[in-house]
Amino acid sequence: MTEGKKVVYRVIYGDTDCGGVVYYGNYFRFFEIGRTELLRTTGLSYRQIEEEEGLILPVVEAHARYRAPARYDDELLIETRVSELQPHKIRFDYVIYREGRPIVQGYTVHAPINREGRLVKFPARILQCLQGLVRSPDREKNNE
């Protein structure tokens, strides 16, 4: 994955299961941490999108591939980027690293809905902000 927003997170005891490893579902929380901080780089926050634009961005698809476990007190690096943006959806890609090695890769797809729960297009202002985050394969080749 080409460089995206990187966030450091230290695993807390509450993230782990009885086997002492991070519970698989918590990686989706880690994805959310990365996604939230990536959005913040545009000058937007989830709070602004919800309160000012009246939009909610529910997850409509999610995937994670686990390569190795993380454990209590491990320092993780969460890297997030946007790989796809369309008027009705956005896809975030994630790689979580431990000690420089990828341990989890995944993605989430989100669709903008209004307060009535209806699918809507991203407003032009939001779409423009998000466009700057897109890292397509063509764009990645140009950055190498």
C-alpha positions in Angstrom: 0.0 0.0 0.0 1.3 3.4 -0.9 1.7 5.8 2.1 -1.5 6.9 3.7 -2.2 8.4 7.1 -0.3 6.6 9.8 -1.5 6.4 13.4 0.2 4.7 16.3 -1.9 2.7 18.7 -0.8 0.7 21.8 -2.9 -2.4 22.5 -4.7 -2.2 25.8 -5.7 -5.2 27.9 -9.3 -4.7 27.1 -8.5 -5.3 23.4 -7.5 -8.8 24.0 -9.3 -12.1 24.4 -8.8 -15.0 26.9 -5.9 -16.2 24.8 -4.1 -12.9 25.3 -4.3 -11.8 21.7 -6.3 -9.0 20.2 -9.9 -10.1 19.6 -10.5 -10.3 15.9 -13.4 -7.8 15.9 -11.3 -5.1 17.6 -9.2 -4.7 14.4 -12.3 -3.0 12.9 -12.1 -0.5 15.8 -8.5 0.1 14.8 -9.6 0.6 11.2 -12.0 3.2 12.5 -9.2 5.0 14.4 -7.2 5.2 11.2 -10.2 6.3 9.1 -11.2 9.0 11.6 -7.7 10.5 11.6 -7.4 10.3 7.8 -10.6 12.3 7.5 -9.3 14.8 9.9 -6.4 15.6 7.6 -8.9 17.1 5.1 -10.1 19.5 7.7 -13.2 17.4 8.2 -14.3 15.3 11.1 -17.0 12.7 11.4 -18.8 15.1 13.8 -18.8 17.9 11.2 -20.0 15.5 8.5 -22.9 14.4 10.8 -23.8 17.7 12.3 -23.2 20.2 9.5 -24.1 18.0 6.5 -26.6 15.7 8.1 -24.8 12.6 6.8 -24.0 9.3 8.4 -21.4 7.0 6.8 -22.3 3.5 7.8 -20.1 0.5 6.9 -21.8 -1.4 4.1 -19.0 -3.8 3.5 -15.9 -4.9 5.5 -13.1 -7.3 5.1 -10.0 -8.2 7.1 -7.2 -10.7 6.5 -5.3 -11.7 9.6 -1.6 -12.7 9.1 -0.3 -12.6 12.7 -1.7 -11.7 16.1 -1.2 -8.6 18.1 -0.9 -8.9 21.9 -1.3 -6.7 25.0 1.0 -3.7 25.0 2.1 -4.1 21.3 2.6 -0.9 19.5 0.7 -1.0 16.2 0.9 1.3 13.2 -2.4 1.8 11.4 -2.0 3.0 7.9 -5.2 4.1 6.1 -5.9 5.4 2.6 -8.8 6.0 0.3 -8.7 3.7 -2.8 -12.1 4.4 -4.3 -14.5 7.4 -4.2 -17.8 7.6 -6.0 -20.8 9.9 -5.4 -22.5 7.2 -3.4 -19.6 5.4 -1.7 -16.1 5.5 -0.4 -13.6 2.7 0.2 -10.9 2.9 2.9 -8.0 0.4 2.8 -6.0 -0.4 5.9 -2.7 -2.1 6.8 -1.9 -2.6 10.5 1.8 -3.2 11.2 3.6 -4.5 14.3 7.4 -4.0 14.4 7.4 -3.0 10.7 5.6 -6.1 9.5 2.0 -6.2 8.3 -0.2 -8.2 10.5 -3.7 -7.3 9.2 -4.9 -5.9 5.9 -8.5 -4.9 5.2 -11.0 -2.5 3.9 -14.3 -0.9 4.6 -16.8 0.5 2.2 -19.2 3.3 3.4 -22.3 4.8 1.8 -23.6 8.3 2.7 -27.1 8.3 4.1 -29.2 11.1 5.4 -30.9 11.3 8.8 -33.9 9.5 7.3 -31.7 6.6 6.4 -31.9 7.2 2.6 -28.8 6.8 0.4 -27.7 10.2 -0.9 -24.8 11.5 -2.9 -21.9 13.2 -1.1 -22.4 16.9 -1.2 -19.9 18.7 -3.6 -17.9 20.2 -0.8 -17.4 16.9 1.0 -16.7 15.1 -2.3 -14.0 17.7 -3.1 -12.3 17.2 0.3 -12.4 13.5 0.0 -11.0 13.5 -3.6 -7.7 14.7 -2.3 -7.4 11.5 -0.3 -7.8 9.0 -3.2 -4.8 6.9 -3.9 -5.6 5.0 -7.1 -3.1 2.6 -8.7 -2.4 5.1 -11.5 -1.7 7.8 -8.9 0.6 5.4 -6.9 2.7 4.7 -10.0 3.2 8.4 -10.5 4.4 8.8 -6.9 7.1 6.1 -7.2 
